[in-house]
Amino acid sequence: MTFSALDSELVGPLFATAGMREVFSDRARLAAMLRVEAALARAEARLGLVPEALAPAIEAIGPESFDLAELGEATALAGVPTIPFVGAVRRRLPKELEPAFHKGATTQDILDTALVLQLARAFDLVAAELDAVLAALARLAAEHRETPCVGRSYRQQAQPTSFGFKVAVWAAGIAEVAAELPDVRRRVLRVSLSGPVGTLSALKENGPDVSDAVAAELGLASAPIAWHTRRAGIAGTAAWLAILIGALAKMATDIVDLASTEVGEAAEPHLPGRGGSSAMPHKRNPVSATVILSAHGAAPGFAAMLFAAMASEHERPAGAWHAEWHLLPSLFGMASGALAEARRLADGIVPDPGRMLSNLDATRGLLFADAVAAKLSAKLGGGAAHDKLERAAAQVRETGRSLREILAEDAEAMAVLGPERLDAAFDPMPSVRAAAPWVDRALAEISKTREALQRA
């Protein structure tokens, strides 16, 4: 039985990647906990606090040697998995080493630091997918830099733009979130080794040195003071993931509309059997966009619950910390699924430039009203030009005739424009060319973000 769609064998593969599910698997958690304990033993051995043989003995224990069901039953009794884990490890150690195991640490130290090690792997997966998404979107934006397309405001046709500009906006929105990833990692990838109330008192004056040494062993940052109840790093990670999913959802929202029958300007890449309907054989539903939007529907609520968990009482909380266990792995799972589908879209979206061009005429020229008004305003004034176009637009809607036809019969307008300038006002390419340098600027910024991601 499963209580989460992410863990379901039936629907889990739709919403989260296998790689991310493995990162947060029970075996992966146990492996991380063993790694933390070994690092602790090695650091303490250097100060003569535990035998040097302890760390190698811990490293010889594999996570597969534990009975998960047995640990789970014991966790239900103990309230945390660390207690039965520590007992199980001690039973696997030589008797002479067992008393030195887990010296000075407390439950939350081991679980928080193990979680951080899992987060480091999860961030690596996210960064790789982000880089691939940005690379594919950058190629798509460059390819369609001057492909005419309708620009829409309030879902109504507004002015011509380019499809490349639309894609560049998607990519820039994702890139600005991606650019924050190194700082997010820095704030959360830090060791937790503070003992029962944060002072690591069991190690006396050696506490800070041991904590720093464990951090170095694990490739993590040191913490200046206990973060058992300082959860800004965890909450900040949740916020970042929710915002990332939101940036992906912007692209997905547009694609759902672009793929609709009435618009038809782009389609998701098709695979046999993907996006079908059990009732309507002609359907090709936008599965990738749907998965992204489902993640976006859930992620803000998960992040908000992690914000609530920041209200941790005194030195160790009751409940607030446990609540995090439900939430942060799920956010990474949703992000992994959303990124995988975003990559599928970025690599394979099928634009229809012909349909984009035909949609430019869908309003019978109203799309160019602003351009015409700009040309008339030099002679008639801005207000008069606007009023004239507003009246002409009303005639278009009432008669079904084109704006060009109506203006061609307007003596005042023609006296200002003449046939050539009238034709020029209905050319989409000046607006398309105006979008091109913005595409170039966005692509340059995206390139910098990708370089930073690859260095991180």
C-alpha positions in Angstrom: 0.0 0.0 0.0 1.2 3.5 -0.7 0.0 6.9 0.7 1.9 9.0 -1.9 1.5 9.1 -5.7 5.3 9.6 -5.8 6.0 6.2 -4.2 3.3 4.3 -6.1 4.4 1.6 -8.4 1.4 2.4 -10.6 1.6 6.2 -10.9 5.0 7.0 -9.3 6.9 6.8 -12.6 4.6 9.5 -14.0 5.4 12.0 -11.3 9.0 11.3 -10.2 12.2 9.9 -11.8 13.7 6.6 -10.8 17.0 8.4 -10.0 15.4 10.8 -7.5 13.3 8.0 -5.9 16.6 6.1 -5.4 18.2 9.1 -3.7 15.5 9.2 -1.1 15.0 5.4 -0.7 15.3 3.8 2.7 18.5 2.0 1.7 20.0 5.3 0.6 19.1 6.9 3.9 20.7 4.0 5.8 23.9 4.3 3.6 24.0 8.1 4.4 23.6 7.4 8.1 26.4 4.9 8.1 28.6 7.4 6.2 27.9 10.0 8.9 28.7 7.6 11.7 32.0 6.6 10.0 33.0 10.2 9.5 32.3 10.9 13.2 34.3 7.9 14.3 37.2 9.0 12.0 37.2 12.6 13.3 37.0 11.4 17.0 39.8 8.9 16.4 42.2 11.6 15.3 41.6 13.3 18.7 42.1 10.0 20.6 38.4 9.9 21.6 37.6 6.5 20.0 39.6 3.6 18.7 41.0 4.0 15.2 39.5 0.7 14.2 36.0 2.0 14.7 35.6 3.9 11.4 36.7 0.9 9.2 34.4 -1.4 11.1 31.4 0.9 10.5 32.4 1.2 6.8 32.4 -2.6 6.5 28.6 -2.6 7.3 26.5 -2.3 4.2 23.0 -0.8 4.2 21.7 -4.0 2.6 22.5 -5.9 5.8 19.6 -4.3 7.7 16.1 -5.7 7.8 14.0 -2.7 6.8 10.8 -4.2 8.2 12.4 -4.8 11.6 13.8 -1.3 11.7 10.4 0.1 10.8 8.7 -1.7 13.6 11.3 -0.5 16.0 11.0 3.0 14.7 7.3 3.0 15.4 8.1 2.2 19.1 11.1 4.5 19.4 9.7 7.5 17.6 12.8 8.0 15.4 14.8 5.6 13.1 18.1 6.5 14.6 17.6 4.6 17.9 17.0 1.2 16.2 19.6 2.0 13.7 22.2 2.6 16.4 21.3 -0.6 18.1 21.5 -2.6 14.9 24.9 -1.2 14.1 26.2 -1.9 17.6 25.2 -5.5 17.2 27.3 -5.7 14.0 30.4 -4.2 15.6 33.1 -6.1 17.5 32.4 -5.9 21.3 35.5 -3.9 22.0 34.4 -1.1 19.6 30.6 -1.0 20.4 30.9 1.3 23.4 32.6 4.1 21.3 30.0 4.1 18.6 27.8 7.2 18.1 29.9 9.1 20.7 28.5 12.5 21.5 25.9 12.6 18.7 22.2 12.6 19.0 19.3 11.3 16.9 18.8 14.6 15.0 22.5 15.0 14.2 22.6 11.7 12.3 19.3 12.1 10.5 19.9 15.8 9.5 23.4 15.2 8.3 22.3 12.1 6.4 19.5 14.1 4.8 22.0 16.7 3.8 24.1 14.1 2.0 21.0 12.9 0.2 20.2 16.5 -0.7 23.7 16.9 -2.2 22.9 14.0 -4.6 19.4 15.3 -5.3 20.8 18.8 -6.2 23.2 17.2 -8.6 20.3 15.5 -10.4 18.4 18.7 -10.5 21.3 20.7 -11.8 22.0 18.2 -14.6 18.3 18.3 -15.7 18.2 22.1 -15.5 21.3 22.4 -17.7 19.8 20.1 -20.3 16.4 22.0 -20.3 18.2 25.4 -20.6 20.4 24.1 -23.4 17.5 22.8 -25.4 15.3 25.9 -24.9 18.2 28.1 -25.9 18.6 26.2 -29.2 14.9 26.4 -29.8 14.8 30.2 -29.1 17.7 30.8 -31.4 16.2 28.7 -34.2 12.9 30.6 -34.0 14.4 34.0 -33.3 12.5 35.5 -36.3 9.5 33.1 -36.6 6.4 35.3 -36.5 4.0 34.5 -33.8 1.0 36.1 -32.0 1.8 37.9 -28.7 -1.2 37.6 -26.4 -2.4 39.8 -23.5 -5.2 38.5 -21.3 -5.3 35.6 -23.7 -6.3 37.9 -26.5 -4.2 38.8 -29.6 -2.1 41.9 -28.8 0.9 42.4 -31.1 3.1 40.3 -33.3 6.2 38.8 -31.7 8.4 35.8 -32.4 8.1 32.2 -31.2 11.8 32.5 -30.3 10.9 35.4 -28.0 8.2 33.3 -26.3 10.7 30.4 -25.8 13.4 32.8 -24.5 11.0 34.1 -21.9 10.4 30.5 -20.7 14.1 29.8 -20.6 15.0 33.1 -18.8 12.4 32.4 -16.2 13.9 29.0 -15.5 17.4 30.3 -15.7 16.8 33.0 -13.1 15.7 30.3 -10.6 18.6 28.1 -11.6 21.1 30.9 -10.9 20.1 30.7 -7.3 21.0 27.0 -6.9 24.6 27.5 -5.7 23.4 29.8 -2.9 20.6 27.3 -2.0 23.2 24.5 -1.8 25.6 26.6 0.3 22.9 27.4 2.9 21.7 23.8 3.4 24.7 21.5 2.7 26.2 21.8 6.2 26.9 19.3 8.9 24.7 18.9 12.0 26.7 17.6 15.0 25.5 19.3 18.1 24.4 16.7 20.7 21.2 16.7 22.7 20.8 20.5 23.2 23.2 21.9 20.7 26.4 22.2 22.7 27.9 18.8 22.0 28.7 18.7 25.7 29.7 15.0 25.7 32.9 16.0 23.8 33.7 18.9 26.1 36.1 21.4 24.5 36.6 19.1 21.5 33.1 19.6 20.2 33.7 22.3 17.6 36.9 20.6 16.3 35.1 17.3 15.9 32.2 19.0 14.2 34.5 20.8 11.7 36.4 17.5 11.1 33.2 15.6 10.3 32.2 18.4 7.9 35.5 18.1 6.1 35.2 14.3 6.0 31.8 14.6 4.3 32.6 17.5 2.0 30.0 19.7 3.8 30.2 23.2 5.4 30.6 23.6 9.1 27.8 25.2 11.2 28.8 28.0 13.6 26.1 26.8 16.0 23.5 24.1 16.2 20.8 24.2 13.5 18.4 21.7 15.1 15.8 24.5 15.4 17.3 26.9 12.8 15.5 25.5 9.7 15.9 28.4 7.3 18.1 26.3 5.1 15.5 23.5 4.8 12.7 26.0 4.3 14.7 27.9 1.7 15.3 24.7 -0.2 11.6 24.0 -0.2 10.9 27.6 -1.4 13.4 27.3 -4.2 12.0 24.0 -5.4 8.5 25.4 -5.4 9.6 28.5 -7.4 11.5 26.3 -9.8 8.4 24.2 -10.4 6.5 27.4 -10.9 8.9 28.6 -13.6 8.5 25.3 -15.4 4.7 25.6 -15.0 4.8 29.0 -16.9 6.2 27.1 -19.9 3.7 24.3 -19.4 0.7 26.7 -19.2 1.7 28.3 -22.5 2.2 24.9 -24.2 -1.3 23.7 -23.1 -2.8 26.7 -24.8 -0.6 26.6 -27.8 -1.5 22.9 -28.3 -5.2 23.5 -28.1 -7.3 22.8 -31.2 -8.3 26.5 -31.7 -4.7 27.8 -31.4 -2.6 24.8 -32.8 0.7 26.6 -32.9 2.8 23.9 -31.2 2.4 20.4 -30.0 4.1 18.1 -27.5 6.4 15.5 -29.0 4.4 12.4 -29.7 5.1 8.8 -28.8 2.8 5.9 -29.7 0.4 5.5 -26.8 1.3 8.8 -25.1 -1.5 11.2 -24.3 -4.3 9.1 -25.7 -7.9 8.9 -24.4 -9.8 5.8 -23.3 -12.9 7.2 -25.0 -11.7 9.5 -27.8 -9.2 7.8 -30.2 -8.2 11.1 -31.8 -6.9 12.8 -28.7 -3.3 13.7 -28.0 -3.4 15.1 -24.5 -0.4 17.3 -23.3 1.0 14.8 -20.8 4.3 16.5 -20.1 2.6 19.8 -19.4 0.0 18.1 -17.2 2.7 16.5 -15.0 4.5 19.8 -14.6 1.2 21.6 -13.7 0.3 18.9 -11.2 3.6 19.4 -9.5 2.9 23.1 -9.4 -0.5 22.6 -7.9 1.0 20.7 -5.0 4.4 22.3 -4.4 3.4 25.6 -2.8 1.4 23.8 -0.2 4.3 21.5 0.7 6.6 24.5 0.9 4.2 26.4 3.1 4.1 23.4 5.6 7.9 23.5 5.8 7.7 27.2 6.6 5.3 26.3 9.4 7.9 23.8 10.7 10.3 26.6 11.4 8.4 27.4 14.6 10.5 24.9 16.6 10.4 25.3 20.4 13.6 25.6 22.4 16.5 23.4 21.5 14.6 20.4 20.0 11.1 20.4 18.6 8.2 18.0 19.0 6.6 17.3 15.7 7.9 20.2 13.6 11.0 18.3 12.6 9.1 15.1 12.0 6.8 17.0 9.6 9.7 17.8 7.4 10.2 14.1 6.6 6.9 14.0 4.7 7.6 17.1 2.7 11.1 17.9 1.4 11.7 14.5 -0.3 8.3 14.9 -2.0 9.2 18.3 -3.3 12.4 16.9 -4.8 10.4 14.1 -6.3 7.9 16.4 -7.9 10.7 18.6 -9.2 12.4 15.6 -10.7 9.3 14.7 -12.6 8.6 18.2 -13.7 12.2 18.7 -14.9 12.1 15.4 -16.8 9.0 16.5 -18.6 10.3 20.0 -19.2 13.4 18.4 -20.9 11.1 16.2 -23.0 9.2 19.4 -24.1 12.4 21.5 -24.7 14.0 18.7 -26.8 10.9 17.8 -28.8 8.2 20.4 -28.9 6.8 20.7 -32.5 6.2 24.3 -33.5 3.9 25.0 -36.4 5.1 28.2 -38.1 2.4 28.0 -40.7 -0.3 28.0 -38.1 1.4 30.8 -36.3 1.4 32.9 -39.5 -2.3 32.1 -40.2 -3.3 33.0 -36.6 -1.8 36.5 -37.2 -4.8 37.1 -39.5 -7.4 35.6 -37.2 -8.5 39.0 -36.0 -8.7 40.4 -39.5 -5.9 42.9 -38.9 -6.8 44.1 -35.4 -3.4 42.7 -34.3 -1.8 45.6 -36.2 -4.0 48.4 -34.8 -1.3 49.7 -32.5 1.2 49.9 -35.4 -1.3 51.8 -37.5 -2.1 54.2 -34.6 1.6 54.9 -34.2 1.9 55.9 -37.8 -1.2 58.1 -37.7 -0.3 59.8 -34.4 2.5 61.9 -35.9 -0.1 63.9 -37.9 -3.3 63.4 -36.0 -2.0 63.3 -32.5 -2.0 60.3 -30.2 -5.5 60.7 -28.8 -7.1 61.2 -32.2 -5.2 58.3 -33.7 -6.3 56.0 -30.9 -9.9 57.0 -31.2 -9.9 56.5 -34.9 -8.5 53.0 -34.5 -10.9 52.2 -31.8 -13.8 53.1 -34.1 -12.3 51.1 -36.9 -11.9 48.1 -34.7 -15.5 48.3 -33.7 -16.4 48.2 -37.5 -14.2 45.1 -38.0 -16.1 43.3 -35.2 -19.5 44.5 -36.5 -19.0 43.9 -40.2 -16.5 41.1 -40.4 -14.4 43.1 -42.8 -10.6 43.6 -42.3 -9.1 46.6 -40.6 -7.0 47.2 -43.7 -10.2 47.5 -45.9 -11.9 49.8 -43.5 -8.9 52.1 -43.2 -8.4 52.1 -47.0 -11.8 53.8 -47.2 -11.0 56.4 -44.5 -9.9 59.5 -46.4 -8.2 61.1 -43.4 -6.2 58.0 -42.6 -5.2 57.5 -46.2 -4.1 61.2 -46.5 -1.6 60.5 -43.7 -0.6 57.0 -44.7 -1.0 56.4 -48.4 -1.1 52.8 -49.8 2.5 51.9 -49.1 2.6 53.1 -45.5 -0.7 51.4 -44.9 0.7 48.1 -46.2 3.8 48.5 -44.1 1.7 48.9 -41.0 0.3 45.4 -41.5 3.8 43.8 -41.8 4.5 41.7 -38.7 8.3 41.6 -39.3 9.2 45.0 -37.7 7.7 43.7 -34.4 9.4 40.3 -34.9 12.7 42.0 -35.5 12.2 44.2 -32.4 12.0 41.0 -30.4 15.2 39.6 -31.7 17.7 41.5 -29.6 15.8 40.6 -26.5 16.1 37.0 -27.4 19.9 37.5 -27.9 20.2 39.2 -24.4 18.3 36.3 -22.8 20.4 33.7 -24.5 23.6 35.4 -23.3 22.3 35.4 -19.7 21.2 31.8 -20.0 24.7 30.8 -21.2 26.2 32.4 -18.0 23.8 30.6 -15.8 24.6 27.3 -17.5 28.4 27.9 -16.9 27.7 28.6 -13.2 25.6 25.4 -12.9 28.4 23.3 -14.4 31.0 24.8 -12.0 28.8 24.3 -8.9 
